[in-house]
Amino acid sequence: MVGALGVVFGDIGTSPIYTLATVFDPGDPHPVPVSSHSVYGVVSLIFWSVMTIVTLTYVTLVMRADNHGEGGIMALITLVRRSWTSSGSAPKTRHTTMVLAALGVFGAALFFGDSMITPAISVLSAVEGLAVVDPDLKDLVVPITAVIIVALFSVQRRGTAVVGRFFGPVMVVWFTAIGALGIGGIARNPDILHALSPAYAFVFLTEHFHIAFFALAAVVLAVTGAEALYADMGHFGRRAITVGWLGLVLPACTLNYFGQGALVLDDQSTVTAPFFLLMPEWSRIPMVLLATAATVIASQAVITGAFSVASQAAQLGYLPRLRILHTSASSIGQVYVPWINGFLMIAVLILVFAFRSSSALAYAFGMAVTGTMTITTLLFLYLARTRARAPLWLIVLGGGALLIVDVTFFAANLTKLVHGAWLPLLIGVCAFTVMTTWQRGRVLVTKARRRAEGPMREFIDGLATREPPLLRLPGTAVFLNRGDDTAPLSMRTNVEHNHVLAEHVVIISLTTEPVPRVPDYDRITVDDLGADDDGIIHVLARFGYMDRIDVPHTLSLLDPAQTEGPLDLANATYFLSKLELRQGDAPTMAPWRKRLFIATSHLTADAAASFGLPLDRTVIIGSRIQI
């Protein structure tokens, strides 16, 4: 649980720094007037938004929809995809699930936008506390923020477990401190506790809807990080996250929000920076330092979530095969994706230097969060109905109420579209275009490759009757193949041009199952390809999308009785097929999407390293394919 505190709760746990100040920001295009009535309404609205969206929707409901322990919107997409590939699915059902899966991909794309904006706004908001301590330090806010962000991304390679152990105790101190500050504020004006009643939120929404509706665009900042809780569930487990939220994070944040509200009721001038002005003057510099550390951890939550989403998306065919490093030898799927890490660091630095303040970024922040939350809720309700067989009346009434909350927040953020909310939508559209283009292009390349490879059994059966006769050399050759029904291009090319083949041949196909991990005992299936004396076998190796792929280790699982003779794996030669993609004239995709697909293919990680092949015994044979 301490590790989860150090990784998962940073984002939502640092929201008190900027949420209330953003709601009452006089520079907002739709400002909320500061009055005792609005303070009670806003604080009540914040509390009940957190209870509804985070505690009820995510912690209580959505986190139950795990895919063998893994969470996040990509896990929901996997479950939805599994429902349309199930036997007996009606065409209408398949169409619905395909639409929902596409919507889920857009939600994942929005989460990447969240992963860029969160580090920028979180660290900026904390370092801006220096300007509260000494206005002359204002010019140092952006440079200090940039240095902190570079340092943050530099330690990601050490892995989630190490980062969590280091940051966990810091977050325990953080939540204890903000809870204590909140108690001190409440003691000054205990009447703020009346805002615990949902009546204040309801009255504020109904009687002052023209004000409250626009306020929702800032109130949503209190629930940012809820999707990160779900995305990081596979790292620490649902129980640790639930206990951490209910036992420490929720009480501490609630106390601090109410303490800030009490402070503003006493002195409305403190609304510009209620978080830092809530604390005694002597403690502000230590709290700025602690807040900076906490916002670094806030960034950690979405960065880790981005690694998980990118890894799962690559395994499911929505992104190229990226270099993915597993940072833990335990069964928990902790990964580090170097390309995503570098890309996010550059994107975050651009946002910091472009927007230069947390208030400017706040308008952009809510759009990514509310979009992802709405899609997550929609997918969950669909799965609750189709897989859990929840009663229709419960889905319509209960689920409809949850969707109304999410859609209302999303609509409120649309009012900030020209003031920065366009940014996460632009990022989401770009990421969605890349992901769907890659998925479509991958299907086209697979079809073209299958035509070039030809049927495997026909090719294998023809080896014995080739003219001139095929020379079989001592040794073991391993040919990696995409499927189990076509001949590997590398094998076909080697036979047709060199007229030789190893005495023992293993054709191995790797498949990614829609589950996080596959145990070794269920890893491989062997096929003798219709003959038990030609020394050629096919091995189907199954991996989960969070598994580390190691082909030599997988082959060591083979029983000698399955291999038509002893395999010399210590000296085996591995053959890979490398495709050179060219844009063709066929109307399969728009020309610009073909160019995007070919450009994206250059991000593909080295296959030999990805599959754990020994580089000194790996041969790469190239082929050209037009799309």
N, C-alpha and C positions, 0 to 999 in steps of 0.2 A: 504493500500500500504506500509506503514511503517512496518507493521508486516511481509509482504512478503519480504521486504528488509532484515529483520532480520533472515529469514529462507531460502528463495529460492535462493537468488543471491550470497550467500557467496562463493560458489565454483567457479563460473565463474568470480566473482568479484575480486578474489584474484589471478587469473591466471597471471596478470602482474608481480607478484613477481618473478616467475621462468621461464616463457615461453621464453623470449628473451635470457636469460642466458643459458637455455638448448639448444636452437638452435645452439649457438656458443660455446658450451661446448667443450674444447679441448680433454676431455676424452671420447667423443662420438666415438663409433667404426667407424662412418662415419662423421667426422667433417666437418663443413661448414667454409670455410676460411673467415676471417674478412676483408672486403673491402667495399668501399663506394657502389659499385654495389650490393654486396650481402645484405648490410644493407637496401638499398632501396627496393630490391626485397623481403626480408623477412618481413619487416614492411608492405609492400603492401599486401603480401600474408596473413599475420595475419589479417589485416583489412577486406579483401574481404572474407576470410574464415569465420570470425565472421558474416559478413553480409549475406553470403549465407546459412550457416548452422543454425545459431541461429535466426537471424532476419527473413529470408525468410522461411526456412524449418520448424522450430519449432514455433516461435511466430506467424507468419502469417498463416501457413498452418496446421501443425500437431496438434496444440492446439485447432483447430476447431473440431477435431475428439475426442470429449469427450463423456463419457458414463454418461449422466445425471449429468454433472459437474465434474466427476472424470476423471483424466488423468493418464498418465503413460502407459507403455507397456502392463500391465495387462488389462487395459481398452481396448486397441486395440485387445488383445486376446479375450476378452469378445465379442466385436463386430464381430470379425471373426467367433467365435464359433456360435454366433447367426445366422450368414449368412448360415452356413452349416446345422443348425437345422430348418431353415425356410422351410415351405411347398413347395413342388415342385422342390427342389434342385436336379439337375442332379447328377448322380454318379461321373462324372468327376469333377464337381464343388465341391462336398463334399470332394473328395480326395484332391483337391488343397487347400481348406480351412483347412483341417486337417494338411497338411504339413506346411502351413503357421502358424497355431496355434502352432505346435511343434517348429517351428523356433522362434516364439515369446517367448515361454517358455525358449529357450536358451538365447534369448536377456535379459529376466528377470534374468536368472542365471548370465549373465555377469554383470548386474547392481549390483548384490550382491558383485561381485568382485570389482566394482567401489566403493561401499560403504565401503569396507575395505581399499582400497588404498588411497582414497581421504583424510580421516583424517590424515593418516600417512604422506603423502607428503605435505599436506597443512601446518600442524603445524610445521613439520620439516623445511620447507622453510622459515617460519617466524622467528623461533627461531634461525636459522642459521645467521640471521642478527646480533646477538650478536658477532659472529666471525668477522664480518666486523667492528664493533665498537672496539672490543678488541680481537685479535687473541688468547689470553690466555684463553678466555672463551669457546673455541671450545669444550673442553671435557665436558662442562655442557649442551650442546645442547640436547643430547639424554635423560638424566635424566629429564630435564625440560620439554621436549616434552611428556615424559611418564606421568608426574604428571598432565599436562594440559589435556591429553586425558582421564585419569581416572576421573578428575573433570567434563569433558564434558559429559561423559556417565552417570555420577551420577545425573545430573540434568534433564535427559530426561524424568523421570517419572512425572515431573511437567507439561508437555504438550507443544504442539506447540504454543498455544496462548500466554502462559506466557513467553516462551523463545523468541518468536517473538517480544513481547512488550519490552522485555529487550534489545535484540540485535538490533532491528530496528534503534534506534537513533545512535548506534555505527556505523552501516553501512552507515548511512547518512553522518556522519563525515568522514568515510573511503573514500567514493566515492568523496566527496568534496575535501579531501586532495590529493588523487592521481590525480584527475583532475587538481588541482592547480599546483602540481609538474610537471605534463605533460606540462602545459602552460609555466612554467618556462624553461623547457628544450627546447621546440619548439622556444621560444624567442631567445635562443642562436644560433640556426641554423634553420631558417624558411624554408630552402630548403627541409627539410624532408617532408613538406606537399605535395611535388610532388608525394609522394608515395600513396596519395589518388587515383591517377589514376590507374585503373586496368591494364594499359599497363605495369607497372613495374612488377607486379606479373606475367603477361603473358610472358613477355620477360625472366624473371628469370626462369620460368618453361620450356620454349621452348629452349632457348639458352644454359641453364646450367642444363638440366634435371638430369644429373648424380649427381649433387649436390642438386638441389631443391627437387628431389624425396625423398632423405634421410632426408632433412630438414622438410618435411611434418610430420614425426613421432614426431617432437617436436612442430611444429606449431599447431598441433591438441590440444595441451595443452591450447590454447587460447579459445577453445570452450568446454572444460570440464565443466560440469554443465548444459549443455543444456537439457539433459535427466531429470535432477533433476527439472528443471523448469516445465517440463511436468508432472513428477510424483507427484509434490507437488501442482498441479493446483487445486485439490479438496479442499485443505486447505484454499486457499485465492481467488480463482476465476481467470478466464482468464483476465479480465479487469485490475485487480490490478497488475498482473504480466506484462502485455503488457505495461501499463503506466510506471511502475517502470523501465522496460528495456529501453524503448525508451526515457523516460524523464531524467533518471539519470545514469543508469548503463552503457549503451552503450557509451554515450558521455564521461563519466569519464574514462572508460577503453581505448577508442580510443585515447584520449589526452595523457594518460600515455604511451601507446605503442609508440606513435610518439615522445613523449618527451625522452623516452629511446633511440629511434633510433637517435635522434638529438645528444644526449650525446655521443653515440658510434662513430658517424661521427666526432665529435670534438676530441675525445680521445679514440682510439681503446682499450686501456688497461682497460677501464671501463666495458668491455663486460663481465667480470667475475661476476659482481654483479650490473648491470645497474640500477636496481630498487632502491637499497639502496644508491648507489653513485649519483643518480639523485638529492637527497635531500641535503640541507646544513648540514654540520657536526654537528651543534648544535641540529638539529632536529632528528638525527638518533635514539637515544635511545627512544624518545617518539614515533617515527614511528615504531620502532621494537615492542614496546608494543601494538600500535594500529594494526599493521600487525598481531601480535599474536592473538589479539581479533578477527580480521577479519577472520583469518584462522580457528579459533574455530567455527565461524559461517559458514564458508565454509563446514566444516565437518557436521554441523547441516543440511545442505541442503540434503546431500545424506543419512544421518541417518534417517531423517524424511521420505525421499522417500523409504528407505528400509522397514520402518514400514508399509507404505501404500502398497507396493508390496507384502510383506509377508502376510499381512492381507487379501488382495484380493486373493492371491494364495491359502491360506487356505480355504477361503470361496468357491473358485471354484474347490476345490478338488485336488490341486497340492501339498499341504502340509498338515500335520496333523492339527487337530483343536488345535490351539495355544491359550494361554491365552492372550486376547486382551483387553486392557483397553481404553475406550473412555475418552479422557481428556477434552472434552468440552460438555456442555449441549446444545449448539446451534446446528443448522442443519448442520454445517460444520463437515465433518467426520475427526476428529483429533484423532489419535490412538497412543497408546504406547504398544509395544510388548516386555515384559520383557525378554523372552528367546532370541529374536533377538538382543536386546540391549546388553545382557551379552556376547553373542557369538561374536558380532562385536567388543566389547571392547578388548576381548582376542586376536582376530585376528589382530586388529590394533597394539596392543602392540608388538605382535610377529614380524610384519613387521617393526616396528620402530627399534627394537633391532637387527633384521637380516640385514636390509639394511643400517641403520644408517645415511643416507643422502638423501636429496630430489633428487639429480641428479641420484643416483642409482635407485631410485624408478620411475624416469621419464620414463625409458624405458618400465616399466610395465604398467604405467598409461594409455598411449594412446590406447593400445589394447582393454581394456575393454570399453573405450568410443567409439571408432570407430566401434567396433562390434555391440554394442547396437544401435548406430545411424543408421547404415546400415539396420539393421533389422526393426527398427522403420519406416524408410522411405519406405521400401518395403511393410510393412503392411498397411501403410497409403495410398500408391498408389493403392493397391488392393481395399481398402475400397472406395477410391475416384472413382474408376471405377465401382464397383459393387453396392455401396449404393448411392453415390452422382451422379452416371451416368455421370461422367466427360467424355468429348470426347476422343476417343482413341488416336487421334493425339496429344492431350495435354498431355496425360499420357506418350506416347512414347517420345515426344520431351522434354517437361518440366520435367516430372518425371525421364526420362532417364538421363537428365543432372544432376539432383540432386543425382541420384544413382551413376553416374560416379564420382562425387566429393567424396561421402562417400566411395566408393570402393577404390578409389585412396589413400585416407588417411589410410584405412584398410591395403591395400597392403604395403604402406610405413612402417607401424608398424610391419608387418610380418618380415621385414628385421632386426628387433631388437629381434627376437624370442629367440635366444640363450643368449641375454643380459638382460633378465628379462621379455620380453613380454610373455613368456610361463606362467608366474604366473597367470594373469587374465584368460587365457585360461584354465589352470588347475582348477582354482576355478569355472569357468563357467561350465566345463565338470562335475565336482563333483556335483555342485548344480543342474545341468540339470538331472544327473543320479538319484539323490534323488527325484526330483520332478516328473519325469516320472515314476520312480519305484513306488512311492506312488500312483500316479494316476492309474497305472495298477493294483497294489495290492488291491487298494480300490474297483476296479471293481470286482476282483475275490472274495473278502470277501463279497461283496454285493450279488453276485450270491450264494455263499455257505450259507449265512445267509437266503436268500429267500427260499432255499430248506429246511432249518431247521425250518423256521417259518410256512410255509404252507399258503394256501389261507386264508385271513382274514374272508371273508363272510362265508365260509364253517365252519371255526372254531366257529364263533359267532352263526351260525344257530345250531350247534351241542351242544351248552351249555344247551339248554332247555331239551334235551333228554339224558343227561349224566347219567350213572349209576356208583356209587350211585348219587342221585340228588345233584346238586351243591347248597351249602349253600350261600345265599346272606345276607351279614352282613350290618348293618346300616353304612352310611358314604360315602365318595367320594374317589375314587382311580383314579390317573392319570398315564397312561402308555405312556412313550415316545417311539415312533416308527420311523423307518427310512423311511417307505413309507406308502402308503394308501391301498395296496392290499395284504399285508401279516400280519399275527398276530404277535404282539410283543412277543419276546422270553420270556421276564419277565412275561407277562400275561399267556402265555401257560404253563410255568414252574409252576407258582403259582397255576393255575387251576388243573394241572395234579398231583401235589404233595400234595398240601394243600386242594384241593377240596372246596375252598371258593372263593368268589368274592364280592366286595363291591356292595351295592345297586345301586350306581350311578358310572358309569365308563366313563372316557374320554380317548380315545386313540388319542394322538396328534402327528402329524408328522410335522417336521420342514423342510422347503425347502428354499434354497437360490436362489433368482431370479438374473438374470444377470443385475441388476441395483443396484445403491448404496443404495437406501432406498425405503421402501414400507410404505405408510401412514397407520395409524390405521384403517381407514374406509375400506381399501382393504386388511386387514391383514388376515382374517380368512374365511374359508368355512366349513360349518357343513354338515355332512352326517349321517343320522339315521341308516345306514347299513341295510336297508331293513325292519326294524321293529321300530315302534314308541312307544312301551310299555315295552321294556326290560331294559331300563335305561342305554343303552350303545350307545355312539355316537362317531363318528370320527371327529376330527378337523384338518384341514390342515392349518397350519400357515405359511405365506410367509414373508420372511425377505430379505432385500437387503444385499449385501456383506459388507456394512459399518454400518449396523444396530446393535444395542445392543440387544441381544436376552434375553428376560425376559418372561419365560413361565407363571408364576403366573399373571403377568400383562396382557399377551395375553388372558388368560382364563377369566379374569375379563371383557373382551370385549364381552363375550357371552351374548346373550339375553336369559332370563329364558325360553322363549317359544321354544328355540332351544335345550334345555338340557334334555328334558323328565323328568322333576322334578328339584327341587332346588339343586344346588351344594353347598356343605359346603367347599368353597375354603380355609377358614381360618384354617381348620383342615384336609384338604385333604392330603392323602399319595401319594407320587410320586415314581414310580417304574422305575428303569433304568436297561438295559441289559448291562453287561460288557463281552466282548469277550476276551478269552485267545487264542492267535494265536499260532499255531504249524506248523512247516514245514512238509509238506507231500511229497509223491512221485509223485504226478500228474505232468505232464510236462507242467504246466501252465506258469512258469517263470523259468529262470536259478536259480540253487540253491543259488548262491551268491546274486541274486536280492531278493530271498525270505528272506534270512537272513538280508539283508539291510532293507527290508520292515518291518520285525518284530522289528528290532532295532529302526527304525524310529517311530514305533507306540508307543514306550515308551515316546516320547515327547508330546503325546496327552494330552491336558489340562484336568483337572478334569471336567467331564460333568456336575455335579451338580452345580459347581460354574459358568461354562460357560453359563448355561441355567437359572441362577438366581433362582435355587431351594432352598427351606429351608432345611438345612442339617439335622435338627432334625426330619424331616418328609420325608426323602428320603431313599428308600430301593434299594439296588443294588443286582441283581441276576446274577450270572456268567454262562457263557457257553463257550464251547471249539470248535474252528473251525480250520481245517487244510487248508493250501493253497498249 
